[in-house]
């Protein structure tokens, strides 16, 4: 662990939380990071629907990230440290060998809600009140009609934030929350970021519930949380769901639930200054997703809004520690002293043109500068390893430590980096095919490097056309030059460290000198 790095505790609530966290992890792996600030990231996923594939693939990817990070350079790929609260509790996350998890396990999540609140043992008056508060019908995980009290919570709260608000209150009394509070150091510029949706059940309930418990700061360990620097992104409806009579989730309810939640948030979230920096994100729903809330279901294509949500976190962490937007104070709320933001703000994110599949160059300069170079570097690294590495004898491979095809079957690559590459490519394909999506690259196999990054006309640039003329194969001749140059004098390194380092440096040189991308503007040099 970097002793001086501040920490950001990222609470990812519900399916949307996991999907935004997936986009964030791919950005971090490529080298996207807050401007002038370095933070260690501690994700805490809160979702009773443990079996949903959006959560599972995000957790798998976070594990691969951690394993690759062990040998990566702070200024290369995978520069940001990601670890769990259990790692943090061990005293030295870098040396923690304990089995850890990024997911907060809610107790009783496999029960019916009726059993969770012990409805059968309530007195007559309390039982009647519970039946009134949780009246109505829904669908169970088998698609059968049932009373709301009989909902089985292992598939989440299926659009019922009133149920979620009761169950999620257990977070504040958990060992995980205690560990979070004890390890939160405001004097070190530690921060909190909360990701949730506003149109479902888990996120809509979990966000205000968690926020209230943080700002109330009850208990010795939680005192420091009262004046924590808190950012949050709340995602409005941005996709449709196919009609499914066996599902308790109905797309037609999204807007009504959003309006109701926004009214509540206007009084109890932004209205009472609980958040320092708030991001609301949404989009006109385009594609329809499969409506499958069951165990193993809920695998949605990555969407532009989730990428924007990840960028919201990067933006929040880029705010200087002494910025007035992060100032807090203690106010009196009845008999309680609670923390409040002094100068809360709401931010927005937009693209320059209303296009279904924006590229890097549809963003404003600030976002281009943040993403274009690192994402392109990482995409080229993966492209080379998939299309060009195997079976080719290259000068840079022979430089000690020597690498050959056996590297592809080594545990580091096969079990971690390769799997991360596969998910990265799947993420890009999903974004490319979605509406609204994100399509910065030509993802066709063996695509010519001259057309790999969309929106950059390489062959029109002086001195560039001859490097990519038809007389030369559209392979990696120019990248090889930089790889050969940077592979020298690495004999004391491990093969893994050599690979990560030389590809980071070589792809940067290629993109800077041949494509004309640069770190100052993000776009091509004029």
Secondary structure by P-SEA (a helix, b strand, c coil): ccccbbbbbbbbccaaaaaaaaaaaaaaaaccccccbbbbbbbbbbccccccaaaaaaaaaaaaaaaaaccccccccccbbbbcaaaaaacccccccccccccccccccccccccccccccccaaaaaaaaaaabbbbbcccccccccccccccccccccaaaaaaaaccccccaaaaaaaaacccccccbbbbbbbccccaaaaaaaaaaaaaaaccccccccccccbbbbbbbcccccccccccccccccaaaaaaaaaaaaaaccccccccccbbbbbccccccccccccccccccccccaaaaaaaaaaaaaaaccccccccbbbbbbccccbbbbbcccbbbbbbccccccccccccccaaaaaacaaaaaaaaaaaaaaaccccccccccccccccccccccccccccccaaaaaaaaaaaaaaaaacccbbbcccccccccccccccccccccccccccccccccccccaaaaaaaaaaccccccccaaaaaaaaaaaaaaaaaacccccccccccccc
